[in-house]
Amino acid sequence: MSEDVVRGDVDTGAVTPIGRVLVTIPTYNERENLPRIVPLVLDVDPRISILVVDDGSPDGTGALADELAESHAERVHVLHRTAKEGLGRAYVAGFRWGLERAYDAICEMDADLSHRPEDLATILAALETHDVVIGSRYVDGRVNVVNWPLSRLLISIGGSLYARIVTGLPIRDATGGFNCFRASVLRSIDLDDIQSNGYTFQIELKLRAWRNGARIAEVPIVFVERDSGESKMSKAIVREAVWKVWKLRFMDLFGRL
């Protein structure tokens, strides 16, 4: 397993073994993909449970998630939210749910199979010796992205580079959403104070973890563009990221992170 390691500013002490793991999967109109990804994720490791955080999908994703929870007793759970409030809010709700139930680690994962379940095993292995593990598309001198148009690839690579330059965050895939955090790291972050909600949320979460001294590893994954459903990426999300990265920079300068 190849990995890049980033160390935070504070030594967080010895790393303890990982027990129960919660994979948090936000959904909005993912009825086609959810029954495909759930069994694949559960097969990766017996320690894994899944929390589907559905933002009131009009296509019936929430009801389907309930059926999957009934079929996979004690390993699949559903958190229903009444409105589409964004990626960041969905993940924060999932983090709180997992922390309240004493999971040892909580992971972020897309519902559309762009994050390959088999890569989760590599991430969890690295988490045994780190506080945060990032599934990176751009580590190890390679670009591991399948079926993306060049324009989107350039936006993604440029966005991560932009975030590194502005914030100083020493992570190659700052915008990636396939990440696992030890519960202790999430408890060290004031979840109420998180400012971002779109894809900048991923940058802010990593930046806060790094500033809190988390030992971070980036491991290579392969990102595969979805083959069904609609992408949630939009020009508005890109515009938000451009100015919010600077907001994070100034918050960091004034000790707000």
N, C-alpha and C positions, 0 to 999 in steps of 0.2 A: 504494500500500500504506500503510495507516494503522498506526501503531505507537506504543506508549508505551515509553519508554526509562528503565531504572533503572540507575544506576551504583553499583558497589560502592565499597568504601573504599580500594582500592589500584589504581593504574594498572597494567594487565597488559601494556602495550606495544602495538606495532602489531599489527593483525589481518592474518593471512596468508590467502591463498586456500584454500578448502575443496577437497580432492580426493576421496578415497574416503569414502563415507558408509555407516554401518551402521544400519539400522532394526531395532530389537530389539522383537520381538512375543512377550510371554509368553502361553502358552496353557494352559488346563485345560478340557477338553471343548469344544473349538471346531472340531469336525470339519466342521460345516456352513459355517462362516464362512471358514476358512483358505484353501480354494481360490478363494474370491471375492476376498479382499483381496490375496493375493500378486501376481497379475499386474497389478493396478491400481497397487500401490506401485512395482513394477519399471518400469512405463511412465512414471512421473513424471520420472525423471532417470536417465541411463545410469551415473551415479556411484554409484547406490544398490545395496547388497546387503542381504539380509534375514537375520536370525538369529531363528529360532523357538526359544524357550526353553520346552520342554514339561515340565510337572511330573507326568509319569506319568499322563496322561489315560486313564481307563478306557474312553473311547469310541473309542480308536484314533487320536486326533489326532496322536500322535507318529509312528505308522507312515505316516499320510497326509503329514505334513511331510517324511518321508524320500523319499516318492515325488515330492513337489514339488521337492525338492533335486536329485533325479536328472533331472527335466525341465528345470531351470533351472541348468545346470552353472555353477559358480563364482559364482553370484549369490544362491543360496538355501542356507542352512546350518541345521543343527539341533543344538541342545544338549539332550540328554535328561537330566532329573533324575528321581530315583526316587520322590520324594515331593512332595506339595503343601505347600510351605513358605512360601507367601505371595508377594505382589507384589514387595515390596522385595528379598527374597532372589533372586527370579528376575531382576530387573533388575540387581542387583549382579553376578550370575553372567554376564549378558550383557555388562555393561560390561567386566568382566575379559577376557572372550573377545575383544571388539573391541580393547581396548587392547593385548593381547598380539599382535594381528595388524596393529597400526599403522594403524588407521583414523583419519582426520582428525576425524571427527565421529560421534557416536553418538546416535541418536534413540530416544525411547520412543513406542510406538503401540499402541493396543488392537487386538485381533484381530477385534472384532465389527462393524467398519465404523462405529462411532460417531464415530471420527476419519476424516474424509473424506480419501482419498489426494490429491485435488487441492489440499487446503490445505497439503500437505507442500511443494509448490513455493514457496509464500509464505514458509514457515518457513525453508527453505534459502536463499532469497534474502536474508532478514534476517540469517542466520547469517554471510554474507560480511563483514558489518561489525560483528558482535557476538560475544560468547563463548557466550551462552546465549540461545535463543529459545523463548518459551512460546507455544503455541497457546492463546489466551485466549478463553473463552466470554463474558467480561464486560468486555472492554476497549471503549473508544470510546463509552461511554455506552449500550451496547446489551446485551441478553441474547440470545445466539445459541444457543438450545437448542430442539430439535425433539422433540416427542412425550414430554416428561417430565410426570409429574403435578406439580401445584403443590407438594405436600409435599416431593418430592425436590428440586425447584428451590430451595425455601426452605432446605432443609438444605445444599445446595451453596453457595448465595450466602452464607448465614449462616456456614458453615464457613470460607470464604475470609476473610470479614470478621473472624471470631473469631481466625483465625491472624494476620492483619495487626495487630490490636489487641494481642494477647498477645506476639508475637515482634518486632513492628516491621518485619516483612518488607514492603516497599513494592510488593507485587504483587497485582493484582486477582484473578487466578485462581490462588491458592496451591495448591489441591488438584488442579488439572488434570493430566492424564497424557499430554498430547500436546506433548512438549518435545524440543529438540535441544541437545546440549552439544558444544562443541569438546573434543577429547581432552585438551587441556592443562588444562581445568577439572576433568575427572574425575580426572586425575592429581594435582591439587592437593587433592583430598578424600581423607581416610583412609577408604576404603570399609569397612575392618574395624571402624571405630568408629561406623558408622551404627546408630542406636538403633531406628529405626522399621521396620515391615515391612508394615503395611497402607497405607491411603491417606495416613496421616501421613508415610509415606516421601516422598511428593511435596513436602510442605512442608519436610521436613528437607533434602532434596537442594537445593532452591532456596535455602534459608536458608544452607546451607554455601557454595554457589557465590557468593552475594551477599557473605557475610562474607569470602570469599577474594578479593574485588575484581572478580568477573566483570562484564562489561558485558552487561546483560540487556535484551532487547526483548520486549515482548508484542505479538503480532499477532493480529488477529481471525480466528477460525475459526467454523465452524458445527458444533455437536455434535448428532448424530442418534442417538436411542435405538435400541438394537439391535432388529432385527426377527426374529432367531432366536437360540436358545440362552437360557441363564439368566444374569441379572445376578449379579455377585459381591458387590454391596453388601449389607450386613447391619447390624442394630442393633449387633452386637458391634464392627464396624469404626467406627461412629459413636462408641460409648462410648470406644473406645481413643483416638480422635482428641482427645476432650475433655481427657483428662488428659495425653496425651503432648505436646500443644502446650505445656503449662506446663513439662514436663520439658525441652523444647527451649529455652524461655525461660531457665530457670536454668542450663542448660549454656552458653548464650550469655553470660550475665552473668559466669560464672566462666571464660570463655575456653576452653571445651571444644570449640567449633566451629571 
